[in-house]
Amino acid sequence: MKHSWKLTTLLMAASLSVGCGGGAKPWETVYPVKGSVKFDGKPVIGAQVVLFPVDTKVPEEIRPTATTGPDGTFEVGTHDAKDGAPAGEYKVAIVWHPLVPTESGPVRGDNKLPPKYAAPNTSDLTASVKPEATGVTLTSFELKK
């Protein structure tokens, strides 16, 4: 009887772990996503790109994001920088706040893109990420005034 508490604890732990499996959630697996942003035909440097899942079951903290580089290109990250995005359909929002030099150092300026691109409910931009382990989803956005 002395060891019965150990056996009980072991059996309880084993039974709890059986119910915890359930497999990975769809948003835990990500796939490479690269793209570019141009405004009036020119690359946008330093724009923030945010993908908003159309699937309402995806938790709010799952919002793949990227920042465009010197040539306007970007790589999306969800859990880590540039790790990709979960498969699915997305509405896309993009803002571009170039740094403005001031006497005390650079500060974030006003959004230089049309306001409609700043929110997923007003933007007409979309992206589709396919669950392909060997491919890269390319998403390019040609923004207009």
RAVENBEL-V994407 format. One record per helix or strand of 3 or more residues. SS is the DSSP state (@ for helix, = for strand). FROM is the first residue (numbers start at 1). TO is the last residue. If there is no record, write none. Layout:
SS|FROM|TO  SS|FROM|TO
//
This chain:
@|4|20  @|26|28  =|33|39  =|48|53  =|65|67  =|73|75  =|88|95  @|115|118  =|126|129  =|137|143
//
